[in-house]
Amino acid sequence: MANAGFFFFNAAKASSVNLSWLEDFLAVASSGNFSRAAEERHMTQPAFSRRIRALEEWLGVVLIDRTSHPATLTETGEWFRAVAQEILSRVARVPDEARAISDVSSATLRLASTHALSFTFLPSWLRSLESRTTVGPIRLVSDVLQQCETLMLQGSVQFLLSHWHELVPGRLDPSSYRSVRVGADSLLPVSAPGADGGARHVLSSAGKSRVPMLAYSSESGIGRIVRALRGAALEQAHAEPVFTAHLASVLKTMALDGRGVAWLPASLIQDELDGGRLMEAGGSEWRIEVEIRLFRGQTVLPRAAEVFWGAASAT
């Protein structure tokens, strides 16, 4: 970012500082070594030291105690490290925010949804919204929750639709992202029926025999909820993973084949439950009631997206 321009901290003093000085400061704050930081910033040590001095002179304070080895930050330096990180982070978001503002007239909605909800909840939910308001074109990304959260954090999508439980925090900080409840679902441990007409595999806290488990990979949002809320109980029930995948639809297929117990959303398997092709593999205490939530950032969205959010919030 060298020579990229100047950032005005105090307009009243008509003072300015090169943004690259902040990156220089953070480099030496991280390593505590001027030579190493200069090498990282691709310049000679004398030139690097002059830039740090220029930053300190502009601020009118000493940021780094050069008498210690390695160099350490002064109390003011510790404070300024957080300030510098915040400034650079804010500047990095400016292009995305500028594009969002310039895109204010765009009618295309950018939505990320977890796989399970894309196949089940999303179509009927959109139809219900369309009965009350005009929903323009939608560009949908269907993926595992971890990737959907990454797209939201990067600003690549405007909305995220996912299962949610209040006791299982996600990666979207509530101070930066809003959400609204748009539906509800239940996560159920299920198994194919056995010869006796009951579930072939059953979870029990008093059970002593091994129970084959069809598990979710770490990227899965449903897996995140199940591990957080039922992980200890599954260990006590001697549940042993025999197959792992990140898609609920894949685990559903394996469960139908009798391979083990899969924890699936009721919205995905209602037909199979009604037809007896899948059965709950335990009592009601194993169920997990969850919400379906729509997430968005705090910044102003294009008009079409704001109208969509308003309709979703009214449900």
C-alpha positions in Angstrom: 0.0 0.0 0.0 3.1 2.2 -0.1 2.6 5.6 -1.7 -1.1 4.8 -2.0 -2.1 8.2 -0.6 -2.8 9.9 2.7 -5.3 9.3 5.4 -6.5 12.4 7.3 -6.8 11.8 11.1 -7.4 15.3 12.2 -8.8 17.7 9.7 -8.6 20.6 12.2 -4.9 20.3 12.3 -4.7 19.8 8.5 -2.3 16.9 9.2 -1.9 13.7 7.2 -0.1 10.4 7.5 0.8 7.9 4.9 -1.2 4.7 5.3 1.9 2.6 4.8 3.4 4.0 8.0 0.6 2.2 9.9 1.6 -1.1 8.2 5.3 -0.3 9.1 4.4 0.2 12.7 2.3 -3.0 12.9 5.2 -4.9 11.4 7.7 -3.9 14.0 5.0 -4.2 16.8 4.5 -7.8 15.7 8.2 -8.8 15.5 9.9 -6.4 18.0 12.8 -6.3 15.6 13.5 -3.3 13.3 15.7 -5.3 10.9 13.2 -8.1 10.5 10.3 -5.6 10.1 12.3 -3.6 7.5 13.0 -6.8 5.5 9.3 -7.8 5.7 8.4 -4.3 4.4 11.0 -4.6 1.6 13.2 -1.6 2.5 16.5 -0.8 4.3 16.5 -0.5 8.0 17.5 3.2 8.0 14.6 4.0 5.7 12.3 2.0 7.8 13.4 3.6 11.0 12.9 7.1 9.5 9.3 6.2 8.6 8.6 5.0 12.2 10.1 8.3 13.5 7.9 10.3 11.1 4.8 8.5 12.4 5.9 9.3 16.0 6.6 12.9 15.2 3.2 13.3 13.5 1.5 11.8 16.6 3.8 13.7 19.0 4.4 10.6 21.1 6.8 7.7 21.4 5.3 4.5 20.3 8.3 2.1 20.6 10.8 1.7 23.5 14.0 1.1 21.6 16.1 0.5 24.7 14.7 -2.9 25.2 15.6 -6.0 23.2 13.4 -7.0 21.5 11.8 -3.5 21.1 8.6 -3.2 23.0 5.6 -0.9 22.6 5.0 1.9 25.0 1.6 2.2 26.7 0.6 4.6 24.0 2.0 2.2 21.4 -0.2 -0.6 22.6 -3.2 1.7 22.3 -2.1 2.8 18.8 -1.7 -0.7 17.6 -5.4 -1.3 18.0 -6.1 2.0 16.4 -3.9 1.3 13.4 -5.5 -2.2 12.9 -8.9 -0.6 13.0 -8.0 2.1 10.5 -6.5 -0.4 8.0 -9.5 -2.7 8.4 -11.9 0.1 7.8 -10.0 1.3 4.7 -9.9 -2.3 3.3 -13.8 -2.3 3.5 -14.2 1.0 1.6 -14.1 -0.5 -1.9 -16.8 -3.0 -1.1 -18.9 -0.3 0.6 -18.4 2.0 -2.3 -19.5 -0.7 -4.8 -22.5 -1.4 -2.6 -23.5 2.3 -2.7 -22.9 2.6 -6.5 -25.0 -0.6 -6.9 -28.0 1.0 -5.1 -30.2 0.6 -8.2 -29.4 -3.0 -8.7 -32.3 -5.4 -8.4 -30.3 -8.6 -8.1 -30.3 -10.1 -4.6 -27.2 -12.0 -3.6 -28.1 -14.8 -1.2 -26.1 -17.6 0.4 -28.0 -20.6 1.9 -27.0 -23.8 3.5 -27.5 -26.9 1.3 -30.3 -28.4 3.4 -32.4 -25.2 3.4 -31.8 -24.6 -0.3 -33.5 -27.8 -1.2 -36.4 -27.7 1.3 -37.3 -24.4 3.1 -36.1 -21.8 0.6 -38.4 -22.4 -2.4 -41.7 -22.3 -0.3 -40.4 -19.4 1.7 -39.7 -17.3 -1.4 -43.1 -18.1 -2.7 -44.6 -16.8 0.5 -42.6 -13.5 0.2 -43.6 -13.2 -3.5 -47.3 -13.3 -2.4 -46.7 -10.0 -0.5 -44.1 -8.1 -2.4 -42.1 -8.1 -5.6 -38.9 -10.2 -5.3 -36.5 -9.5 -8.1 -33.8 -11.8 -9.6 -31.8 -13.8 -7.0 -28.2 -15.1 -7.3 -28.1 -18.0 -4.9 -24.9 -19.7 -3.5 -25.7 -23.0 -1.9 -22.9 -24.3 0.4 -21.9 -25.4 3.8 -22.4 -22.9 6.6 -18.7 -22.2 7.1 -18.4 -21.1 3.5 -21.6 -19.1 3.6 -20.3 -17.2 6.6 -17.1 -16.5 4.8 -19.0 -15.1 1.8 -20.9 -12.8 4.2 -17.7 -11.7 6.0 -16.2 -10.9 2.6 -19.2 -8.9 1.5 -19.8 -11.3 -1.5 -23.4 -11.8 -0.6 -26.1 -9.6 1.0 -28.0 -12.3 2.9 -27.3 -15.7 4.6 -30.1 -18.2 5.4 -29.2 -20.9 7.9 -30.3 -23.0 10.8 -29.6 -21.3 14.2 -29.6 -22.0 17.9 -29.1 -19.4 20.6 -26.6 -21.5 22.5 -24.4 -22.1 19.5 -22.6 -18.9 18.3 -21.6 -18.6 14.7 -18.9 -16.5 13.0 -21.1 -13.4 12.4 -20.7 -11.0 15.3 -24.1 -9.7 16.4 -22.7 -6.2 16.7 -21.9 -6.2 12.9 -24.7 -8.5 11.6 -28.5 -8.4 12.1 -30.7 -11.4 11.8 -34.5 -12.2 11.8 -36.3 -15.5 12.4 -38.1 -16.6 9.2 -38.9 -20.2 10.2 -38.4 -23.1 12.5 -37.1 -26.7 12.2 -36.2 -29.7 14.3 -33.0 -31.7 14.1 -33.8 -35.4 14.6 -31.5 -38.5 15.0 -33.0 -41.0 12.6 -32.4 -44.6 11.4 -33.8 -46.9 8.9 -36.4 -49.4 10.4 -35.2 -52.8 11.6 -36.7 -56.2 11.3 -38.8 -55.7 14.4 -40.5 -52.6 13.0 -38.6 -50.2 15.2 -35.5 -48.2 14.4 -32.6 -50.4 13.4 -30.2 -48.2 15.4 -31.2 -46.5 18.7 -29.5 -43.9 20.8 -29.8 -44.4 24.6 -27.9 -42.8 27.4 -28.0 -46.2 29.2 -26.9 -48.2 26.1 -23.7 -50.2 26.2 -23.4 -51.3 22.6 -21.8 -49.3 19.9 -24.2 -47.1 17.8 -22.9 -46.4 14.2 -23.1 -42.6 13.6 -23.4 -40.9 10.3 -21.6 -37.7 11.2 -21.1 -34.2 9.8 -17.8 -32.7 8.9 -16.6 -29.6 10.7 -17.8 -27.2 7.9 -21.4 -28.2 8.5 -23.7 -25.8 10.4 -26.0 -28.7 11.5 -22.9 -30.6 12.7 -21.8 -27.5 14.7 -25.2 -27.4 16.5 -25.3 -31.2 17.2 -21.7 -31.3 18.5 -22.3 -28.4 20.8 -25.6 -29.5 22.3 -25.5 -33.3 22.1 -21.8 -34.1 21.9 -21.5 -35.3 25.5 -24.7 -37.3 25.3 -23.5 -39.0 22.1 -20.3 -40.1 23.8 -22.3 -41.6 26.7 -24.5 -43.4 24.2 -21.4 -44.9 22.6 -22.1 -43.3 19.2 -19.2 -44.1 16.9 -18.8 -42.2 13.6 -18.6 -44.7 10.7 -19.2 -42.2 7.9 -18.6 -38.4 7.7 -19.9 -35.9 5.1 -20.8 -32.2 5.1 -24.2 -32.6 3.2 -27.3 -33.6 5.0 -28.7 -35.1 1.8 -25.7 -37.5 1.6 -26.2 -38.6 5.3 -29.9 -39.1 4.5 -29.1 -41.5 1.7 -26.8 -43.5 4.0 -29.4 -43.6 6.8 -32.0 -44.9 4.3 -29.5 -47.6 3.4 -29.4 -48.7 7.1 -25.8 -47.6 7.6 -26.4 -45.9 11.0 -28.0 -42.9 12.8 -28.0 -39.5 11.0 -29.0 -36.2 12.6 -31.2 -34.6 10.0 -33.6 -31.6 9.8 -37.3 -32.6 9.8 -37.8 -30.3 6.8 -35.6 -32.6 4.8 -37.0 -36.0 5.8 -40.7 -35.4 6.5 -41.8 -37.7 3.6 -39.5 -40.5 4.8 -40.8 -40.2 8.4 -44.4 -40.2 7.2 -43.8 -43.2 5.0 -41.9 -45.1 7.7 -38.7 -45.3 5.7 -36.9 -43.4 8.4 -37.7 -43.5 12.2 -36.5 -41.5 15.1 -33.6 -43.2 16.7 -34.3 -42.1 20.3 -36.7 -40.4 22.5 -37.9 -36.8 22.3 -35.0 -35.7 24.6 -32.6 -36.2 21.6 -34.4 -33.7 19.4 -33.0 -30.2 18.9 -35.5 -27.4 18.1 -33.8 -24.7 16.0 -34.7 -21.5 14.2 -34.2 -20.7 10.6 -32.7 -17.2 10.4 -31.9 -14.7 7.7 -28.7 -12.7 8.3 -27.5 -9.4 6.8 -24.8 -6.8 7.5 -25.5 -3.5 9.3 -24.6 -1.3 6.3 -27.3 0.1 4.0 -28.1 -2.3 1.2 -29.4 -1.5 -2.3 -33.1 -0.6 -2.4 -34.2 -4.0 -3.8 -32.3 -5.8 -1.0 -33.8 -3.5 1.7 -37.3 -4.2 0.4 -36.6 -7.9 0.5 -35.3 -7.6 4.1 -38.4 -5.7 5.1 -40.7 -8.4 3.7 -38.7 -11.1 5.4 -38.8 -9.3 8.7 -42.5 -9.0 8.5 -43.0 -12.8 8.5 
